[in-house]
């Protein structure tokens, strides 16, 4: 039964609980402190958990974010840490490694890139003559043309906009991008 919740950042966790080095694998992740989820390393973690469970912490993948939580856990585990200072009984720790980050997962948007010549039977060298390129150019929120010596076409569509008269070959790509909640779709000519 956990009565208290304590939120600390990643640095505070390392300073307070002092994870020990993995002497089985001297090339271990997490600054040489992570123990794997199999073999001799897992056997060591289980033995430690049996003798002193408050010194075992699990590195878990939770919705694509790695977190460190007190205790021995099996689901979504990526590895384990063993600390020289035990956790306090009846306490749940929230270890947030990005408490002060300017960018967090809620502010990140997806961008996808499409090499248009792969979708079309257009000649690479004449994008000015291709109707699909003209439609993209007219609807793009950003365009970059004639860059470099030979010039490459690059355009970004803001997928939050509503588009009309979408060329047939582009329609499935744009619909898929909207379904996947992609923020910007970049069409480019290639390199």
PyMOL commands that set and color helices and strands:
alter all, ss='L'
color gray80, all
select helices_A, chain A and resi 10-17+29-32+39-51+53-55+105-107+116-119+127-129+131-139+168-179
alter helices_A, ss='H'
color red, helices_A
select strands_A, chain A and resi 4-9+56-62+65-70+77-82+91-96+111-115+142-144+154-158+184-188
alter strands_A, ss='S'
color yellow, strands_A
deselect
rebuild
show_as cartoon
